[in-house]
Amino acid sequence: MKKISAFLNNGNINRFRTIVQILTFILLMYGGLAHISISERIPTFACPYNPASGGTCYLIAIQHQFHTTFANLASFSGIAILKGLGLFLVFFLFLNKAWCGFVCPLGTIQDWITGLRRKMGFRFARYEDNNFKRLKAIKYILLVLLIGISLSMSNSFFGLPHASHDMSSPFCQVCPGRTVLPLFAGDTSQLVIDFSSTTTLVMSALRMIVTGLFLVGAFVKKRFFCLFCPMSALQYIFSKFAFLRLTKDGDKCTTCGNCSRVCDVGIKEIADDVVSKNIVTDDCMMCFKCVGACPEKDCLKVTFTKIPVFTATEEGFFKRYDADENKEIKI
Amino acid sequence: MKSIILGLLLSVSVLFSGTDTGVLWLSQIPPQERAGQIKPAGMHRLPSIKQRGRGPVTLALWLRQGESVLEADYPDQLGFDSLETIILTSAAEPIRHELSKVAGGLELQLKGLGEGFYNTYLLGKTIENKTLEVLTIQAELMNHSCRNGHEHVSRNLGPYYGGENIPLEIVRTRVQWEDYHTFITSGDIVEYQLLKYGQPAPGVKVTLSTHHGWQKSKLTDAEGLVRFEFIGEYFGKDKEFHNRDIYHYLLVAEFTAQDSGVFQNQAYQTVKYQTTVSEKYRPAAEIYTSTVWGLVTILFTMMIISLGIFVYRKKTSHDYREIVFSEKD
């Protein structure tokens, strides 16, 4: 048992993650070719606009389900929403936010763009603390909007007329995943401006702008889009109940800041917070780079149903970073 | 589970008025008198009887006569010696159906339908001048609403066909990537297979009539296949393009075979087979979308943002300066 534990703790989490990302990318992007359809309630961006998709993002389902009247919501539709949410939770609770770090195809693409930037030798960017706090609110606003606009297509708010049906699945209309992911299956049908109505023109133009922003943003800032992702906001609501957890023992933390520096999203609390045990924040994508970069034994821990599966150790830290006392450590 | 429900064999004693007024087909367009009681149901906007709330629906189809989709009549009587209804469905429960006279014409109702496919066939037979006329009136229906999810219908994409139960049948070949959202659009080349009792029927004339009356006839090949290209028929006058407009088309296939036999104690020497099916199509997305504009917008955005980042970095970068502090100071 000790040997297995040492093997896991000394392992290269980044390499493991890359392998998992490639495998899940193939599954979710091309699974449809092998008639694989995992589910339509997947807590990650498996885009149904990709004709070869092996599953479907829960966000499109939730938008469809809320496109109904309040009266219907109080009847069978309400039960259908709860049923859908239940299935989403079954998937989500196992992996928690590691769906973002290990499975999300759009996240994987961002990591590849980051790799390209690194190869090209460009400097990466980080947000200032205040900007970071302001920007992270966008994902909650998007989550409220995607449900609110869907509801407003079948209901009147404050006596206003119903929203146009051209606003159907409002978040998908601006999601860069809808443009980018089908391209990997050779489908360019989403890379368009839709001139059929004013609403479709505005929304499709907005999606193209967001796609441009996504591509440049991901190039200069690691996991640029994750900070604005409404799926991340939805996941965080249920994160505390998940089986997979990232915990911290504040007593063992020296606040060296390694964990914060390797964090792709740029979460500072991971280093500064020495009080909380559950260290998963709404922006965390559970890539576990922080655990790999922590030299303090048992300070950061990944647990599954409270069983440790990956723990910070000094030995693991030095192995991963190929360092000894005389070498400079590059994180 | 697929099940074939054989409908009640009806003896229809009512005859035509005597003149040949064209082919009979099942239409999804209600007669004017019924339009107020009908609403579109699900993704494929099937005509359903208005009801409160959600749940199983009652779909309605109307018999029409004539090759023009827009101008065909709604007859209120049929002239068959026998009429049989067959419903091919994925539903486990038997399908209740009723062909009745309503205001405006003859209406076929399929009652209490959940999600799934419901292929409907009216098989009419008439004998006249030692010729047996066998008419198959088809309708291919997929009842699906995206709100109910897709897992349960993904296995229902078909195509489904009645096989040896159906004298003559037109089956649309599914396209690549076909799913529950697929619509035929203008510009598509669509393939159909003509089957006589489940076997390919070669060399048979098939005629396509589009919504606004354009017609094209072709012969089926050795495998009973025939392909039609759907022409663009958008005639919108508004400033905005109605990309959700739905058009209907009609396919008619017929041929005469030297088959002899006895039907209702009358001998016949030839059999005239005819089948009709009507489905929907939409304007092509290519008409109202532009990839070039999409690419230009993305590239322009990328350029502007990259320029902004470059300028910002230039502005905020400082030259290297060495500051030497002396302890003496």
Chai-1 contact restraints between the chains, C-beta under 6 A:
chainA,res_idxA,chainB,res_idxB,connection_type,confidence,min_distance_angstrom,max_distance_angstrom,comment,restraint_id
A,E40,B,G149,contact,1.0,0.0,6.0,A-B,restraint_1
A,E40,B,H150,contact,1.0,0.0,6.0,A-B,restraint_2
A,P51,B,W177,contact,1.0,0.0,6.0,A-B,restraint_3
A,H64,B,C146,contact,1.0,0.0,6.0,A-B,restraint_4
A,H64,B,R147,contact,1.0,0.0,6.0,A-B,restraint_5
A,Q65,B,R147,contact,1.0,0.0,6.0,A-B,restraint_6
A,F76,B,R54,contact,1.0,0.0,6.0,A-B,restraint_7
A,T188,B,T291,contact,1.0,0.0,6.0,A-B,restraint_8
A,L191,B,T291,contact,1.0,0.0,6.0,A-B,restraint_9
A,L191,B,G294,contact,1.0,0.0,6.0,A-B,restraint_10
A,V192,B,T289,contact,1.0,0.0,6.0,A-B,restraint_11
A,V192,B,S290,contact,1.0,0.0,6.0,A-B,restraint_12
A,V192,B,T291,contact,1.0,0.0,6.0,A-B,restraint_13
A,V192,B,G294,contact,1.0,0.0,6.0,A-B,restraint_14
A,I193,B,S290,contact,1.0,0.0,6.0,A-B,restraint_15
A,I193,B,W293,contact,1.0,0.0,6.0,A-B,restraint_16
A,I193,B,G294,contact,1.0,0.0,6.0,A-B,restraint_17
A,D194,B,T289,contact,1.0,0.0,6.0,A-B,restraint_18
A,F195,B,Y288,contact,1.0,0.0,6.0,A-B,restraint_19
A,S196,B,F241,contact,1.0,0.0,6.0,A-B,restraint_20
A,S196,B,N243,contact,1.0,0.0,6.0,A-B,restraint_21
A,S196,B,Y288,contact,1.0,0.0,6.0,A-B,restraint_22
A,S197,B,E240,contact,1.0,0.0,6.0,A-B,restraint_23
A,A205,B,T297,contact,1.0,0.0,6.0,A-B,restraint_24
A,M208,B,G294,contact,1.0,0.0,6.0,A-B,restraint_25
A,M208,B,T297,contact,1.0,0.0,6.0,A-B,restraint_26
A,M208,B,I298,contact,1.0,0.0,6.0,A-B,restraint_27
A,I209,B,T301,contact,1.0,0.0,6.0,A-B,restraint_28
A,T211,B,I298,contact,1.0,0.0,6.0,A-B,restraint_29
A,G212,B,I298,contact,1.0,0.0,6.0,A-B,restraint_30
A,G212,B,T301,contact,1.0,0.0,6.0,A-B,restraint_31
A,G212,B,M302,contact,1.0,0.0,6.0,A-B,restraint_32
A,L215,B,M302,contact,1.0,0.0,6.0,A-B,restraint_33
A,V216,B,M302,contact,1.0,0.0,6.0,A-B,restraint_34
A,V216,B,I305,contact,1.0,0.0,6.0,A-B,restraint_35
A,V216,B,S306,contact,1.0,0.0,6.0,A-B,restraint_36
A,V220,B,I309,contact,1.0,0.0,6.0,A-B,restraint_37
